[in-house]
Amino acid sequence: MSETTLYNYEKLANFITNLIDDGVYVKGARIPSLRQICKQHKLSLSTAMQAYHLLEDKGILESRVKSGFYVANRPSNTLATPTTKSTNNQATLVNNSDIFLEMLEHSSNLDFAPLGCAIPSADIMAAGKLNKAIARAARVNGAQHNIYTVPKGDLGLRKQIARQSLKWGQNISPEDIVITCGCTEALSVALKTITKIGDTIAVECPTYFGQLQLLKALGLKVLEIPTDAHNGIDTAALETALNSKKISACLFSSSINNPLGMTMSDAKKLQILALLNQYDVPLIEDDIMGDLYFGETRPKPFIAFENSDNVIYCSSFSKTIAPGYRIGWIVTKQHMPQIMDNKLATSLSSPTLTQVAMADYLSSSGYENQLRRIRRIFANNVDRMTRAIEQYFPAGTRVSRPSGGFLLWLELPYQIDGKALFKQALDKGICFAPGTVFSPNPEVDNRFANCMRLSCGHEWNEQIDKAIQTLGKMAADAKNP
Ligand SMILES: Cc1ncc(COP(=O)(O)O)c(C=O)c1O
């Protein structure tokens, strides 16, 4: 229903809900009295009372005798969390569909509701300040930035990236950093460095489909390790796999994994490192979401712990500043010579001008302000999307509780085929990521057939609200045809 067709009390209720969603009134805060709100909005007392009672019924406000109305301490989500899937301890080649490409194509079509790819909206990224930085870089020393950088990448940028590690209490040297074309090239170079065709790589289950795509292209086999939406990797299952000597390397998220949004505790990370050291198996960690935490402190990546010499760290600014700049990086000491061989063979060096502009941008306080802003937007989007799912999706739907980032993982009632829903949704101008793309071989092992990942990377608007409503209805119809 559009805002113009609403009754006045509904408009007022929406206005107050928006203020709460935007953080103007936090949980437990007292909201304006009925008398004040009537005066501010030129409404009758009965209209205001109707609005407040509606919000009370929805659990958004609570009234306290002789005191007024307060923002309720409601649990933001009453839905159960997704179940942990068991795996068969069998390595498999990746045989996934071309849905990945289809999703990427729709991600640049502005007519589609943007729930598919994990790409934050361009409005949320740091375009304004970066535009100035790149114009400055071209103006001041353009000719110099028209030639290759040193092979590891622009030193100014590597120093700025090294500075980021102070946030988790480490002091990485710029000499241990290599700039890459996004996190994708970082992962690709790391994999080429420590594996050969036919090797088996242990991954989380479900796994980000871009990683599966890479493993497929490199002719590597995948062994999925059961991964819980709260606690992360099943270390007993990992030990069993390591013990059977099947694994050449592990490829795990550092924090806020894609798609579950889960962050493992420090204790769990230490346990995993101890196991990998015991079996002398290297770890490639993907920390692309690490700066998007919702909690108080930045989660530590694996390289921040002792005994992490055999870890290759990969990340990029694609989820925080500018995916289009294609700036990622690798951190390693032990594997640096082979990493450099592979980086040179893959792309010689990354573009210079964008590196210089990014270094300039990072040298201001802009990045920390940007992170604070987008973390708040993403947390709000995740909260709103979760409530919309609660409202519109059929009973039995389960949803993740991400520890950061902007992705929600849904497990729908078993009768619902996510892939059929995907095709149906495309016809209605809605794109999402069906669960099957997070499996290496869905033809054989379709454990995520009734799952989907929704992106909350765009500020909430009517198009998104409508898209969730439509998806929920389609899911309900598929459950009870
Ligand atoms: C977990 C993860 N790793 C890597 C990437 C790819 O990053 P980039 O765009 O920097 O290559 C993505 C993009 O969605 C991702 O979600």
The ligand as a Tripos MOL2 file, in Angstrom:
@<TRIPOS>MOLECULE
LIG
   16    16     1     0     0
SMALL
NO_CHARGES

@<TRIPOS>ATOM
      1 C1         33.5750  -14.0100    0.7530 C.3       1 LIG1
      2 C2         33.9620  -13.2810   -0.5000 C.ar      1 LIG1
      3 N1         35.2190  -13.3720   -0.9450 N.ar      1 LIG1
      4 C3         35.6130  -12.7530   -2.0730 C.ar      1 LIG1
      5 C4         34.7360  -11.9980   -2.8130 C.ar      1 LIG1
      6 C5         35.2070  -11.3340   -4.0790 C.3       1 LIG1
      7 O1         35.7580  -10.0880   -3.7660 O.3       1 LIG1
      8 P1         36.3550   -9.0700   -4.8490 P.3       1 LIG1
      9 O2         35.1930   -8.3570   -5.4580 O.co2     1 LIG1
     10 O3         37.2190   -8.1510   -4.0520 O.co2     1 LIG1
     11 O4         37.1260   -9.8500   -5.8400 O.co2     1 LIG1
     12 C6         33.4080  -11.8700   -2.3810 C.ar      1 LIG1
     13 C7         32.4330  -11.0880   -3.1550 C.2       1 LIG1
     14 O5         31.2410  -11.1890   -2.9760 O.2       1 LIG1
     15 C8         33.0210  -12.5220   -1.1910 C.ar      1 LIG1
     16 O6         31.7720  -12.4290   -0.7240 O.3       1 LIG1
@<TRIPOS>BOND
     1     1     2 1
     2     2     3 ar
     3     2    15 ar
     4     3     4 ar
     5     4     5 ar
     6     5     6 1
     7     5    12 ar
     8     6     7 1
     9     7     8 1
    10     8     9 2
    11     8    10 1
    12     8    11 1
    13    12    13 1
    14    12    15 ar
    15    13    14 2
    16    15    16 1
@<TRIPOS>SUBSTRUCTURE
     1 LIG1         1 GROUP 0 **** ****
